Amino acid sequence: MKTVKIVYWQENDGMWLGHLEAYPDYMTQGENLEELRENLKDILIMLESKEIPLVRIHEDMAV
């Protein structure tokens, strides 16, 4: 099993929004936290399988 960092929050209307920390340009939402996590997993699968073109990656770099 793999672990990835996610960023998420709940909007005033009750919807949950979030993105994968390494891919902040690809946001998704869910009616609850479980649905949001499932949607984030789907995005990760699409990103890793290269279904989404021109992916911008954000990462830490030691200098």
Secondary structure, 3 states (H helix, E strand, C coil): CCCCCEEEEECCCCCEEEEECCEEEEEEEECCHHHHHHHHHHHHHHHHCCCCCCCCCCCCCCC
